[in-house]
Amino acid sequence: MKRIKTIVAASIIAAPALIGVAAAGPAQAAPAVINCSTWNDSNTFGATCKYPVDSNNTGFVAVAKCNNGQVVVGDYSGLGGWSYAYCTSVNSSLSYGWVEGATHL
């Protein structure tokens, strides 16, 4: 089942098993992003974000924790684009995902 969630937060955690979405602090040394929408299915976590928190933040990445314990990172995306993290790339399914700000990867 595909789902879309819209969130205004510094960092986002979304899990297929969760009804809501919990906000957490940004990853260490990673600029935060706000006004993000996320999408996920059983294998993939995707995100799009519209606005940076500060002028150093020019984009973001989707990050997924997979059920086999591995973490995968989606391609860098500029603001307004989409980033997808695929657990199938490590032969697993999605446990949960989040968004991290990035200046450029």
C-alpha positions in Angstrom: 0.0 0.0 0.0 1.5 3.4 -1.0 1.2 6.2 1.5 2.1 9.9 1.4 2.6 12.0 4.5 3.3 15.7 4.8 5.4 16.9 7.7 7.0 20.1 8.9 9.9 19.0 11.1 13.7 19.1 11.3 14.0 15.5 10.5 11.5 12.8 9.8 11.1 9.1 10.8 8.4 7.2 9.0 7.7 3.5 9.3 5.3 1.3 7.4 3.9 0.0 10.7 3.3 3.4 12.2 0.0 5.1 11.8 1.5 8.5 12.5 5.0 9.9 12.0 7.4 10.8 14.7 9.8 13.7 14.5 13.4 13.4 15.7 16.4 15.7 15.8 18.6 16.0 12.7 21.6 13.7 12.3 24.9 15.0 13.7 26.5 17.5 11.3 23.7 17.2 8.7 21.8 20.3 8.0 18.1 19.9 8.6 15.3 20.3 6.1 11.7 21.3 6.6 8.3 21.0 4.9 8.9 17.4 3.7 6.5 14.9 2.2 7.4 11.2 2.5 6.3 8.1 0.7 7.0 4.4 1.4 6.0 1.0 0.4 7.3 -2.3 1.9 10.7 -1.9 0.3 11.4 1.8 -0.4 11.4 5.1 1.5 11.1 8.3 -0.5 11.0 12.0 0.3 10.7 15.4 -1.2 11.5 18.7 0.7 10.7 22.3 -0.3 12.6 24.5 2.1 16.1 24.5 3.8 16.6 25.6 7.4 19.6 27.7 6.4 21.4 28.9 3.4 24.0 26.1 3.6 21.4 23.4 3.1 20.8 23.0 -0.7 19.2 19.6 -0.7 18.5 16.3 1.1 18.7 12.5 0.9 16.2 9.8 1.9 17.7 7.3 4.3 16.2 3.8 5.0 16.8 1.3 7.8 16.2 -2.1 6.3 14.9 -5.2 8.1 18.3 -6.9 7.7 19.9 -4.1 9.8 21.6 -2.3 6.9 21.1 1.4 6.2 20.7 2.6 2.6 20.9 6.2 1.4 19.0 7.6 -1.6 20.5 9.8 -4.3 21.1 13.5 -3.4 18.1 15.7 -4.4 17.8 19.4 -4.7 14.9 21.0 -3.0 11.6 20.2 -4.7 12.9 16.9 -6.1 12.6 13.3 -4.8 15.1 11.0 -3.2 14.4 7.3 -2.8 16.3 4.7 -0.6 15.8 1.2 -1.8 16.1 -1.7 0.7 15.9 -4.1 -2.3 19.5 -3.0 -3.1 20.6 -4.9 0.0 18.1 -7.8 -0.5 15.8 -6.7 2.3 12.6 -4.8 3.0 11.9 -1.5 4.7 11.8 -1.1 8.5 11.6 2.7 8.6 13.1 5.8 6.9 14.0 9.4 7.5 15.3 12.6 5.8 18.7 14.2 6.2 19.7 17.6 4.9 22.8 17.7 2.7 24.8 20.5 1.2 25.9 18.4 -1.8 27.0 14.7 -1.9 
